[in-house]
């Protein structure tokens, strides 16, 4: 399941960047509440059943799971900040990064 957890976390990082941000607030409760509202409506949530399971881990942790040491393709979390693996890229190519995370889920999702 580690690969799916990394994909979920990296996808969350991409979503943050696509919203014009490069970090999430240090507000655990606020972030989790906003996440849960969005998660219930997201059509691809079933691809990540561990997020909504009864034995799920803390969502705040799950979102930030893919740190520098994890095997991610384009993005990783540095505590609350999103980082690009290849920092020489000066523009975010969301479609390309989304394809690396999960080719069946478009970036706009």
C-alpha positions, -999 to 999 in steps of 0.1 A, spaced: 0 0 0 30 24 3 29 32 -33 -8 42 -32 -2 63 0 26 81 -18 4 87 -49 -24 101 -26 0 124 -8 18 135 -40 -16 141 -56 -26 163 -26 6 182 -30 -2 188 -67 -37 200 -57 -21 225 -33 2 239 -61 -27 241 -85 -46 262 -60 -17 287 -62 -3 278 -29 30 261 -19 21 250 16 -9 241 37 -17 259 70 -4 246 103 -41 243 112 -47 205 116 -84 208 124 -91 233 96 -72 214 70 -89 181 79 -124 195 79 -118 211 45 -103 179 32 -132 158 44 -157 180 27 -138 178 -6 -131 141 -3 -168 132 0 -174 148 -34 -143 137 -52 -151 111 -79 -118 93 -76 -119 88 -38 -126 51 -42 -91 46 -57 -77 53 -23 -99 33 1 -74 35 30 -82 72 33 -119 67 41 -116 34 60 -125 29 96 -89 22 104 -76 52 85 -47 72 98 -49 108 106 -57 127 74 -33 155 82 -5 129 83 -18 111 52 -17 143 32 19 150 42 30 114 40 53 116 10 83 133 23 117 136 6 127 100 15 95 84 0 95 72 -36 76 100 -54 80 111 -90 77 149 -91 66 163 -57 72 157 -20 63 173 13 88 192 34 67 194 66 39 217 55 55 229 23 53 213 -12 86 208 -31 94 198 -66 119 170 -71 134 187 -101 137 223 -89 151 234 -123 116 234 -136 105 270 -135 68 263 -144 44 238 -130 34 212 -156 3 199 -138 -8 174 -165 27 159 -166 29 156 -128 -6 142 -126 3 115 -151 33 105 -130 11 102 -99 -18 83 -116 -23 83 -153 -60 77 -149 -67 108 -128 -64 141 -147 -47 171 -131 -79 191 -129 -95 164 -107 
